[in-house]
Amino acid sequence: MEPGKPDFNYLPFKVHNNIVYLAGQLAKENGAVKNIGRVAESITEEEASRQMSLCAKHAFSWLEIAAKNNNSEIESILDLKVYVSCKENYDGISRLADFASNVFIEKLAENGKHPRSVFAVTRLPQNAPVMIDLRAALKLK
């Protein structure tokens, strides 16, 4: 999968001491976030869960690129942060976060399991409903 490229002046990831620091990932499709807005307002939970999975797939693609560029392989996901733009009383942010977590567990099995933090926010970049960022460990081949 071709991951969404940054729209502004920042790196998609940086590797330092075999740790990948990944920038926030939006669910871009053909270079743009589709179906924008807040969950439980203009975005359904079903659409938000689809976008959350897409964020994680983009993130994993960047991790693969980082690993390849550093003659390494992905060792494990160290932590995950999940952001959901939603109505004040929406109580499904952890359910949505599971869609991102599941992608990493499917791809890396036990090494994909991770601690995570989940945040409900008023607005995200490009008015996206969901976003993730993470840190991952690499190991030399």
VMD Tcl script that draws the C-alpha trace (Angstrom):
set ca {
  {0.00 0.00 0.00}
  {1.21 3.46 -0.87}
  {1.11 5.48 2.37}
  {-0.25 9.02 2.45}
  {2.52 11.56 1.96}
  {2.94 14.62 4.20}
  {1.19 17.72 2.90}
  {3.41 20.15 4.78}
  {7.04 20.61 5.86}
  {7.77 17.55 8.02}
  {9.11 14.02 7.69}
  {6.74 11.03 7.62}
  {9.11 9.24 10.01}
  {12.51 9.48 11.63}
  {14.71 6.63 12.83}
  {16.98 7.14 15.84}
  {18.74 4.31 17.70}
  {16.59 1.71 15.91}
  {13.36 3.42 16.99}
  {10.96 4.70 14.32}
  {9.09 7.85 15.28}
  {6.11 8.04 12.96}
  {4.23 11.24 12.17}
  {0.46 11.35 12.54}
  {-1.28 9.21 9.94}
  {-4.58 10.22 8.37}
  {-6.72 7.89 6.26}
  {-5.75 9.30 2.89}
  {-7.19 7.81 -0.27}
  {-5.68 9.01 -3.54}
  {-3.84 11.70 -1.59}
  {-6.82 13.13 0.31}
  {-8.93 12.43 3.37}
  {-12.45 11.55 2.28}
  {-15.55 11.68 4.44}
  {-14.36 14.39 6.79}
  {-15.94 15.59 10.00}
  {-16.60 14.40 13.53}
  {-17.58 10.88 14.54}
  {-21.20 10.54 15.68}
  {-21.96 13.86 14.04}
  {-21.23 13.69 10.30}
  {-19.21 10.43 10.32}
  {-20.64 7.06 11.33}
  {-18.75 4.73 13.62}
  {-18.57 2.24 10.76}
  {-16.85 4.78 8.48}
  {-14.55 5.87 11.31}
  {-13.53 2.25 11.93}
  {-12.75 1.82 8.22}
  {-10.63 4.96 8.29}
  {-8.89 3.84 11.50}
  {-7.84 0.60 9.81}
  {-6.59 2.59 6.85}
  {-4.52 4.84 9.13}
  {-2.86 1.75 10.61}
  {-2.19 0.25 7.17}
  {-0.54 3.51 6.06}
  {1.51 3.51 9.27}
  {2.64 -0.06 8.68}
  {3.68 0.83 5.13}
  {5.86 3.66 6.47}
  {7.36 1.25 9.02}
  {8.23 -1.14 6.19}
  {9.89 1.71 4.28}
  {11.83 2.78 7.39}
  {12.98 -0.80 7.98}
  {14.06 -1.27 4.36}
  {15.94 2.07 4.33}
  {17.82 1.01 7.49}
  {18.60 -2.59 6.44}
  {16.32 -3.72 9.26}
  {13.02 -5.40 9.94}
  {10.15 -4.33 12.16}
  {10.70 -5.81 15.60}
  {7.68 -4.51 17.52}
  {5.22 -1.71 18.06}
  {6.33 0.20 21.15}
  {3.29 2.41 21.64}
  {0.28 3.75 19.77}
  {-1.61 6.99 20.15}
  {-5.11 7.23 18.69}
  {-7.02 10.46 18.14}
  {-10.74 10.64 17.40}
  {-12.53 13.84 16.46}
  {-16.02 13.30 17.83}
  {-19.08 14.66 19.56}
  {-18.56 15.37 23.24}
  {-20.70 12.44 24.44}
  {-19.36 9.81 22.01}
  {-18.21 6.78 24.00}
  {-16.70 4.58 21.27}
  {-13.14 5.90 21.02}
  {-11.59 2.71 22.43}
  {-13.71 0.55 20.11}
  {-12.38 2.56 17.19}
  {-8.80 2.29 18.47}
  {-9.12 -1.50 18.36}
  {-9.35 -1.29 14.56}
  {-5.84 0.20 14.45}
  {-4.47 -2.17 17.09}
  {-5.84 -5.17 15.21}
  {-3.89 -4.26 12.05}
  {-0.57 -4.35 13.92}
  {-1.44 -7.57 15.73}
  {-2.48 -9.23 12.45}
  {0.80 -8.18 10.79}
  {3.22 -8.82 13.68}
  {1.38 -11.28 15.98}
  {2.68 -10.92 19.56}
  {5.16 -8.23 18.48}
  {2.24 -6.17 17.23}
  {0.67 -5.94 20.69}
  {1.33 -2.57 22.29}
  {0.38 -0.08 24.97}
  {-1.80 2.72 23.67}
  {-3.45 5.98 24.57}
  {-6.76 7.11 23.09}
  {-7.84 10.74 22.89}
  {-11.14 12.38 21.98}
  {-10.47 15.74 20.35}
  {-12.48 18.58 18.85}
  {-10.71 18.67 15.48}
  {-7.89 16.95 13.63}
  {-5.76 18.11 10.66}
  {-7.68 18.35 7.38}
  {-10.88 17.84 9.41}
  {-10.16 14.07 9.48}
  {-12.25 12.01 11.88}
  {-9.33 9.81 13.06}
  {-5.54 9.87 13.25}
  {-2.80 7.72 14.78}
  {0.89 8.04 15.55}
  {3.29 5.51 16.99}
  {6.78 4.41 17.81}
  {8.22 1.08 16.70}
  {11.47 -0.80 17.21}
  {13.60 -2.05 14.35}
  {16.20 -4.82 14.43}
  {19.06 -5.23 12.01}
  {18.79 -8.08 9.52}
}
mol new
graphics top color blue
foreach p $ca { graphics top sphere $p radius 0.5 }
foreach p [lrange $ca 0 end-1] q [lrange $ca 1 end] { graphics top cylinder $p $q radius 0.2 }
display resetview
